[in-house]
Structure formats: C-alpha cells, structure tokens
C-alpha cells in the first residue's frame, strides 16, 4: 500500500494548515499496515520563519513508514501574487517527483483549492483514489479578496476547476459544517464527511496540567487582551482594532501576535491615531504562544465583514477555548453560532461594530474557567484518528 499526502504547509511552519497536516500524518502512521508507505510532499517554511536553521528537505519518520519531502519554493509571502508563485513552484516540483510513480490513494488537504486540484491531477496520472480535505470555501471567497473586481472575473474559471476536482473525488471532508449549503447544493452526488479542526496536543496537555490557570484580573491594572493569528483579508483586524483600542484607551492593553497582508495597514492606522495601547509582535513558536495565552486576561478574535466568512470555523477558536480564558469574538453566521453553543464564557459581536464589541466585553467573566467538556470533545488527536480510519478504509475498499 502506497499513499501520497499533499499539503502545502507543514511544521516547523506555524500555520493552521501545518498543524492539521502534521496531526493527520501522525494518525495515519499509527494505522498503516506493515509494509505500507506514506509519502508526504510539502514545502520548506516560507511564510512564517521562526527557527534558526531550516529543516531537512528529506526526513524518514515513524520507523520508516513515512517519508517527508520538503520542497523549496519561491515567493511565499503574504500577497496573493507571491503565494501564486510559491504554489506554482510547488506544483511543478510535485508533478516531477510523482511522474511514473504509483499510489493507491492520493490525499490532498487544501484551503485555497489549488492543492486539491493538484491532488486530482496526480491521482488521475497514477490511477489512484482521491481523498480531499477542504479547509475553506475558496471560490465563494474569491470575489471579496481580490481588488478591482478581479475576483469576480476569476471566480467562474476557478469554479470550473472546483467542479473538475470535486466530481472525481472518492471522498470529500469539509472542515466546517458551515460549508454544507454551498457544497451539498453543487455536488449532491458526492459523499461528505465533517472532520473539523481541533485542539492540538500541546494545548490539551497544558490545559490538563493546569498551566493556564492563574489569578483572576483584579485591581486598577489595564485589562490585557491578546489577538494571536493571521492578519489578512479574512480577519480584517485593521478595520476594527484601531477604533476599539482608541475607545478603550484607558482600560485595555492589546497585544497582537501575527503577520499578514493587513499588518502594514494596521500599523499605519495605529500611527495616524497615535494609539499607544496596542503592541504588535511577530509570530512566535508554540512554546512562546502558550506563555502569551497564560499572561492574557482576554483572548480576542475577529473575522471580516464578508458573507463568505459566515460559513468558516476558525481553527483559532479551538486553541483559544482550551486555555479557559474569556473569549471576545467578532463573528457572524455559523462560527458565531458555534461559539454560543459550544464555548462557555465567550461573547460574540457583529464584525466591525465597535460599540457592540464594547458591550460584549462587559458580558465576560474576567477569570480563567477551564472548559473540560470542550477539550475532551474537540481534541485534535481524536478527530484525526477518526479521519485516518476513514481514509485507510478507502484503500481497503471498506468505505
């Protein structure tokens, strides 16, 4: 049995896609029958570089059952054009590496459709079955993320690619149940599953050990609010945080840990208003992130005011909830409903609405409250175990 897994990001990259792919590889490796091989083709970290030396381009893991190939790619920055160049480099190398190879199953985990399309092409070339893990609704998002109407012009072409890809998949996993209306309406003959994001082991272990528990916020010190994550078009932090920080200048100190296309706009807006209660930091390794969560009083989350974002389920929610910290979230649609139904001591406000955000902050209990039920239900290793079992069943014709 030979499996191929395509995922653009992999640790030591610190993106959500990297952590999901790593967890899936571990779950598959633990279930591979004797003599089976899993080949993972990913990239060298190019987006968030937080390590001193680059990882090896080739690694053998899990007693030899997993071969990991990291491909150097050009580009890889935060702009759309640089990401297109990086993926084109990755795709060309994948096609070269897989030429003449045979696989029983190709697995592609994809947020912007491109890796899914590549997986479809490779599976067709080698006559393999295809499992797709779809982490975003790229075609629906496209009209909103590219300027000047470019997204609307490109959407029909990418819609054709989406149909070409998904119609040939043997199984499709959707990371958010909020995607169901879009995908089930367009692909009624396809079989969908719902293995979502979850809480990674370091956060589960930290929660179980009591690492996050600390003295409740008291006294006259400013409230310490932390946002940790991407600063891109999907988050729209630059549209809400400057006004919010100005409104709460005497009460709240914000820390923002992250990078992305919106960082420069955020810095400019903060500077123009002479805002002093927002501190910006570059992305940090997980060990430092755990410490940052423990030092915070409240964790802040925000998605932009785009209709397509009302169906996503941010992976950051799971990480935040594991800390037991109060969660202050600007969300609408499915993710807002998920927070209300699943996460205690979390408040939701309409994205971009500063006054609603201030009112939501008043509803929080400003102390650590462990969420044991949530951690047990949404731990990543359990979710990936179920997903890996399902994937291998495709190869053994049990699905």
Buried (B, 14 or more C-beta within 10 A) or exposed (E): BBBBBBBBBBBBBBBBBBBBBBBBBBBBBEEBEEEBBBBBBBBBBBBBBBEEEEBEEEEEBBEEBBBBBBBEBEBBBBEBEBBEBBBBBBBEBBEEBBEEEEBBBBBBBBBBBBBBBBBBBBBEBBEBBBBBBBBBBBBBBBBBBBEEEEBEEBBEEBBEBBEEBBEBBBBBBBBBBBBBEBBEEBBEEBEBBEBBBBBBEBBBEBBEEEBBBBEEBEEEEBBBBBBBBBBBBBBBBBBBBBBBBBBBBEEBBBBBBBBBBBBEBBBEBBEEBEBEBBEBBEBBEBEEBBEBBBEBBBBBBBBBBBEBBBBBBBBBBBBBBBBBBBBBBBBBBBBBBBBEEBBBBBBBBBBBBBEBBBEBBEEBEBBBEBBEEBBEEBBBBBBBBEBBBBBBEBBEEEB
